[in-house]
């Protein structure tokens, strides 16, 4: 069981998952081949290239970016893709939030499919019926929602702290 599966809340599910494109490992592969060829000419040089290739390969493997985002219509997803990315099928996904934050994810395989999947989830969330409440003395449904007065993101009506901006808010109907 991976990190994401262990940290899903009740009712959450992974709809689409992407990974690093294989070209992210191209430098370690090239250095490894040069190291193997170098072993034939000079053992010391060949071992040095193999060591550098191993270090870079491990660094690429363990440098995984992780970010969690609520699916809302207040996020923009852009895809940056150069000529080599178009030819080989990889690119950078940049997720921009309402607060001006930009989270780039580089060397993602098939970034346009990722963006499409996120946009489909946003559309399905927008189409779902929602219950919004205002301050009143009537009891609230279990999952009643309202907008945060500071960032305008949707939060639970009973929330004491906005999960998006971190500011304290007055809970409604508690």
C-alpha positions as CSV (number, residue, x, y, z in Angstrom):
1,X,0.0,0.0,0.0
2,X,1.5,3.3,-1.1
3,X,1.5,6.7,0.5
4,X,-1.5,8.0,-1.3
5,X,-3.6,4.9,-0.6
6,X,-2.8,5.1,3.1
7,X,-3.8,8.7,3.3
8,X,-7.1,8.7,1.5
9,X,-10.1,9.9,3.5
10,X,-13.4,8.1,3.5
11,X,-15.1,8.4,0.2
12,X,-12.0,9.6,-1.7
13,X,-10.5,7.6,-4.5
14,X,-7.6,7.8,-7.0
15,X,-9.1,8.5,-10.4
16,X,-6.0,8.9,-12.5
17,X,-2.3,8.4,-11.7
18,X,0.7,9.5,-13.8
19,X,4.4,8.9,-13.4
20,X,7.8,10.3,-14.5
21,X,8.5,9.8,-18.2
22,X,11.3,7.3,-19.0
23,X,13.4,10.1,-20.5
24,X,13.9,11.5,-16.9
25,X,16.4,8.6,-16.6
26,X,18.2,9.3,-19.8
27,X,21.4,10.9,-18.3
28,X,22.0,8.0,-15.9
29,X,21.5,5.6,-18.8
30,X,24.0,7.5,-21.0
31,X,26.5,7.8,-18.2
32,X,26.1,4.1,-17.4
33,X,26.8,3.2,-21.0
34,X,29.8,5.5,-21.1
35,X,31.0,3.9,-17.9
36,X,30.7,0.4,-19.3
37,X,32.6,1.4,-22.4
38,X,35.2,3.2,-20.1
39,X,35.7,0.0,-18.2
40,X,37.2,-1.5,-21.3
41,X,39.7,1.4,-21.7
42,X,40.5,2.3,-18.1
43,X,38.9,0.7,-15.1
44,X,39.2,3.8,-12.9
45,X,37.4,6.1,-15.4
46,X,34.8,3.5,-16.1
47,X,34.0,3.0,-12.4
48,X,33.8,6.8,-11.9
49,X,31.2,7.1,-14.7
50,X,29.3,4.2,-13.3
51,X,29.3,5.7,-9.8
52,X,28.1,9.1,-11.2
53,X,25.4,7.3,-13.2
54,X,24.2,5.4,-10.1
55,X,24.1,8.6,-8.0
56,X,22.1,10.6,-10.6
57,X,19.8,7.6,-11.2
58,X,19.0,7.2,-7.5
59,X,18.5,11.0,-7.2
60,X,16.0,11.0,-10.0
61,X,14.2,8.0,-8.5
62,X,13.8,9.4,-5.0
63,X,13.1,13.0,-6.0
64,X,9.4,12.5,-6.3
65,X,7.2,15.5,-5.9
66,X,4.0,15.1,-4.0
67,X,1.2,17.6,-3.6
68,X,-2.4,17.2,-2.7
69,X,-5.2,19.4,-4.1
70,X,-8.9,19.5,-3.5
71,X,-10.8,19.3,-6.8
72,X,-12.3,22.7,-7.3
73,X,-12.9,25.1,-10.1
74,X,-10.6,27.6,-8.5
75,X,-7.4,25.9,-9.8
76,X,-5.8,26.3,-13.2
77,X,-3.8,23.5,-14.8
78,X,-1.4,24.4,-17.6
79,X,0.8,22.1,-19.6
80,X,4.3,23.2,-20.7
81,X,5.7,21.1,-23.5
82,X,8.6,21.8,-25.8
83,X,9.4,20.2,-29.1
84,X,11.2,17.2,-27.5
85,X,8.2,16.8,-25.1
86,X,5.8,16.7,-28.0
87,X,7.9,14.1,-29.8
88,X,8.5,11.9,-26.8
89,X,5.2,12.4,-24.9
90,X,6.2,14.2,-21.7
91,X,5.9,17.7,-20.3
92,X,5.5,19.9,-17.2
93,X,2.2,20.3,-15.5
94,X,1.8,23.6,-13.5
95,X,-1.1,23.8,-11.1
96,X,-2.0,27.4,-10.1
97,X,-4.2,28.1,-7.1
98,X,-6.2,31.2,-6.2
99,X,-3.5,32.5,-3.8
100,X,-1.0,32.8,-6.7
101,X,0.8,29.6,-5.9
102,X,2.3,27.6,-8.8
103,X,3.2,23.9,-8.4
104,X,5.2,22.6,-11.3
105,X,5.5,18.8,-11.9
106,X,8.3,18.2,-14.4
107,X,8.9,15.3,-16.8
108,X,5.3,13.9,-16.5
109,X,4.3,11.2,-19.0
110,X,1.3,12.2,-21.1
111,X,0.5,15.6,-19.4
112,X,-2.5,16.4,-21.6
113,X,-4.2,13.2,-20.4
114,X,-3.6,14.2,-16.8
115,X,-5.1,17.7,-17.4
116,X,-8.1,16.1,-19.1
117,X,-8.7,13.8,-16.2
118,X,-8.5,16.6,-13.7
119,X,-10.9,18.8,-15.8
120,X,-13.4,15.9,-15.9
121,X,-13.3,15.6,-12.1
122,X,-13.8,19.4,-11.8
123,X,-16.8,19.2,-14.1
124,X,-18.3,16.3,-12.1
125,X,-17.9,18.2,-8.8
126,X,-19.5,21.2,-10.3
127,X,-22.5,19.2,-11.5
128,X,-23.0,17.5,-8.1
129,X,-25.7,19.1,-5.9
130,X,-24.3,21.0,-2.9
131,X,-25.9,22.2,0.3
132,X,-24.9,25.8,1.3
133,X,-26.0,27.3,4.5
134,X,-26.0,30.7,6.2
135,X,-25.8,31.5,9.9
136,X,-29.1,30.4,11.5
137,X,-30.4,28.5,14.5
138,X,-31.6,25.5,12.5
139,X,-29.6,22.2,12.8
140,X,-27.2,21.6,9.9
141,X,-27.0,18.5,7.7
142,X,-24.0,16.3,8.3
143,X,-22.0,17.7,5.2
144,X,-23.4,21.2,4.9
145,X,-20.9,23.6,3.3
146,X,-20.2,27.3,3.1
147,X,-17.7,29.6,1.6
148,X,-14.7,30.8,3.6
149,X,-15.0,34.5,4.2
150,X,-11.2,35.0,3.6
151,X,-10.4,32.9,0.5
152,X,-13.9,32.1,-0.9
153,X,-13.1,28.3,-1.0
154,X,-15.8,25.8,0.0
155,X,-15.4,24.5,3.5
156,X,-17.7,22.6,6.0
157,X,-20.2,24.8,7.8
158,X,-19.0,23.4,11.1
159,X,-15.3,24.1,10.3
160,X,-13.3,26.1,12.8
161,X,-10.2,26.6,10.5
162,X,-10.3,26.9,6.7
163,X,-8.4,24.0,5.2
164,X,-7.4,26.1,2.2
165,X,-6.1,29.3,3.8
166,X,-5.6,28.2,7.4
167,X,-7.5,31.1,9.0
168,X,-9.9,30.7,11.9
169,X,-13.5,31.0,11.0
170,X,-16.6,31.1,13.1
171,X,-18.4,27.7,12.9
172,X,-22.1,27.8,11.9
173,X,-24.7,25.8,13.9
174,X,-22.3,24.0,16.3
